[in-house]
């Protein structure tokens, strides 16, 4: 049992490092715009408390964390030039080992994305209601 827990912790740490590497690679100037968009979505989803499949659903709730996030990270890293990934990996390793990752920046970005999405949905809903009343 302890061996399984240790393997899970190792894999979780690897996903955390890859997610942070992806965040840093996303900001690199060599990264193309389409890779930046995809990477931003993957990083936001990985750090977001809101999941596609809620965690309280037995077994299925963790599938997105175990399958979708690593798959998204892998796809995003394939879109980014090797030079940007290498620089990001080096920076991520240094910052994580120094225990200085700038997590608050990622958290602020995620909160802003969710606020923007909520505002967009409210705007669409109000427009739809207005169109129904006037039509």
Residue pairs with C-beta under 8 A, 6 or more apart in sequence:
15 46
15 69
15 70
15 73
17 92
17 93
17 96
18 70
18 73
18 77
19 42
19 43
19 46
19 47
19 69
19 73
20 92
20 95
20 96
20 101
21 77
21 85
21 88
21 89
21 92
22 39
22 42
22 43
22 73
22 76
22 77
22 80
22 88
23 39
23 43
23 88
23 106
24 87
24 88
24 91
24 92
25 31
25 39
25 77
25 80
25 84
25 85
25 87
25 88
26 35
26 36
26 39
26 40
26 43
26 76
26 80
28 80
28 84
28 87
28 88
29 84
30 80
30 81
30 83
30 84
31 39
31 80
31 81
31 84
32 79
32 80
32 81
34 79
35 76
35 79
35 80
38 72
38 75
38 76
38 79
39 76
39 79
39 80
40 109
41 72
42 69
42 72
42 73
42 75
42 76
43 106
43 109
44 109
44 110
44 113
45 52
45 68
45 69
45 72
46 69
46 72
46 73
47 106
47 107
47 110
48 110
48 114
50 114
51 61
51 64
51 65
52 64
52 68
53 60
53 61
53 63
53 64
54 61
55 61
55 62
55 65
77 85
92 101
95 101
95 102
